């Protein structure tokens, strides 16, 4: 069981991304060939043949619009995979998404104004949930941390967000 709640891209943001992404490009759906692409709408890998899209997403910008934060230069966008149509979001899970032993993740910590206040490289241990639980507890031990973005090291892309409990 996870100690912290991983958050997928919210449905309202997904509805907009399925038309125009955060870089201003039209959504271009296609059928997943091999599957395995990490879907940020439902926090699971794609299956072969599913209609998906690769879109540009600005997670901090969207959080800032919701909270009134001003992240300034820390606002960035990057590629994420999503279902091309509404998928209903993540199924209940007791595991962190996209976690396998040995995978490298970076956990970026942000304060309430949207500024980076720290980060951590994490190699997921044999029990990935233990690694995430420890790294997130460490992050939220700092009272200035409002949220954490978990990203893949290999591509730098956003995987999911965890907000202060």
Secondary structure, 3 states (H helix, E strand, C coil): CCCCCCECCCHHHHHHHCCECCCCCECCCEECCCCCCEECCCCEECCCCCEEEEEEECHHHHHHHHHCCCCHHHCCCEEEEEECCCCCCCCCCCCCCCCCCCCEEEEEEECCCCCEEEEEEEECCCCHHHHHHHHHHHHHCCCCCCEEEEEECCCCCEEEEEECC
